[in-house]
Amino acid sequence: MSTPTEAIREHLMAESQEYQRLREEHTCYASQLEQLSRKPYLTEQEQIEEVRLKKLKLRVKDQMEKLVQQARSG
């Protein structure tokens, strides 16, 4: 059984193109970070890219959570 928040997320995935786009972005950033984490050593440029991807992923997650909060209160 899903929680109310999970139910809202499922509803947004089914109904909101913006939420779907954000979820896709989040997944893409996570995949890129996973690829970097598999490397035994990161170059300076790769370290900068890792930080950039983490910030982007967090920003997208925050935007998704904002949509969930709006759906909950609206």
LINFENCOR-V592037 format. One record per residue. RES is the residue in three letters. NEAR is the number of other C-alpha atoms within 10 Angstrom. Layout:
# LINFENCOR-V592037
{{RES NEAR} {RES NEAR}}
This chain:
# LINFENCOR-V592037
{{MET 5} {SER 8} {THR 8} {PRO 10} {THR 14} {GLU 12} {ALA 13} {ILE 17} {ARG 20} {GLU 13} {HIS 14} {LEU 18} {MET 16} {ALA 11} {GLU 11} {SER 14} {GLN 11} {GLU 14} {TYR 21} {GLN 16} {ARG 14} {LEU 20} {ARG 18} {GLU 13} {GLU 16} {HIS 20} {THR 14} {CYS 14} {TYR 21} {ALA 16} {SER 12} {GLN 14} {LEU 18} {GLU 12} {GLN 10} {LEU 16} {SER 12} {ARG 9} {LYS 10} {PRO 6} {TYR 10} {LEU 14} {THR 9} {GLU 9} {GLN 8} {GLU 13} {GLN 13} {ILE 11} {GLU 16} {GLU 19} {VAL 12} {ARG 14} {LEU 18} {LYS 16} {LYS 13} {LEU 16} {LYS 21} {LEU 14} {ARG 14} {VAL 21} {LYS 16} {ASP 13} {GLN 16} {MET 21} {GLU 15} {LYS 12} {LEU 18} {VAL 20} {GLN 13} {GLN 10} {ALA 14} {ARG 11} {SER 7} {GLY 6}}
